[in-house]
Amino acid sequence: MQKRQYTAEYKAKIVLEILREEHTVSEIGAREEVSAKQLHNWKKEFLDNAAKAFSSSKAEKAAKKEVEQRQEEKEALEKKVGQLAVENDFLKKKYREIHGVDWNGFQR
């Protein structure tokens, strides 16, 4: 028998249904083909970790801000590299037109 894998979204949906108490855990378990014990474990894990949804440490915020800044710097550098590549190609073309040779001195 293969062990079933459940997504976090699925588990959250089921736990929220349990918390609404419109159906018993046994009814939900029978309908979803998940044991009541497993559903109780999901509920406990959900409630144990609920506070994390509202907490974000200063270190996490600083790390996120640093990642965003690095991404902006990377995008700016990529833009600059593109601009310099275009300018370089233009200058090589003009050099060839004026001197009749490429950068390495080879006749064209």
Phi, psi and omega in degrees: 000131182272137179284129181280145177250136180240140178284160177298322180297318179297313180300316180298318179300316181293316180297318178298323176295320178298316182294332177291340177057032175279335177226157178284161177300321179297318180296315180296317179299317179296316181295319184269356182059046177231137183294150179299323178299317179297319179296321177295322177297317178297318180297316180297314180298319179299310182292324178296330184255005184299323182296334180296335180294336183251357181248136175215113185290161178299323180296319178296317179296318179296318179296319179296318179296319179296319178298317178297318179296318179295323178295317178297317178297317179299314180297320178295318179294319177298320178297317180295318179299317178299316179298315180294325178295318178296314180298319180297314178299318179299314181294321177299316180298313180296321178300314179298318181296319184283314188260346180073010178223159176271187186302328185271003178089003180281137180290140178254000000 
